[in-house]
Amino acid sequence: MKKLASVLGILALGGVFAAGCSSQKQIDQATSQAEASAQQAATAATTAQNSANQAAQSAKTAQEAAAGAEDSVKRANDAVARLEAEFASSVTK
């Protein structure tokens, strides 16, 4: 009877060990999947940050171009005003 109980005990421990190994395999797979997902998220975050930096640089360039255009308009208006003044003074002479 003791031998039978010992054999059953050993079989029960073997079953628990096998179940534990199976659970560990699932845990390992879930961990690997979580690590892969975390890596993908980190890559996506880096890509998003790079895109944001490029957008900021493009906005700065556009703002500089707009300021240059405003200066050009002022210079053109000054030139037109000088031409009109010269024309007006030459007509009145």
Sequence and secondary structure as in RCSB ss.txt:
>XXXX:A:sequence
MKKLASVLGILALGGVFAAGCSSQKQIDQATSQAEASAQQAATAATTAQNSANQAAQSAKTAQEAAAGAEDSVKR
ANDAVARLEAEFASSVTK
>XXXX:A:secstr
 HHHHHHHHHHHHHHHHHHHHHHHHHHHHHHHHHHHHHHHHHHHHHHHHHHHHHHHHHHHHHHHHHHHHHHHHHH
HHHHHHHHHHHHHHHHH 
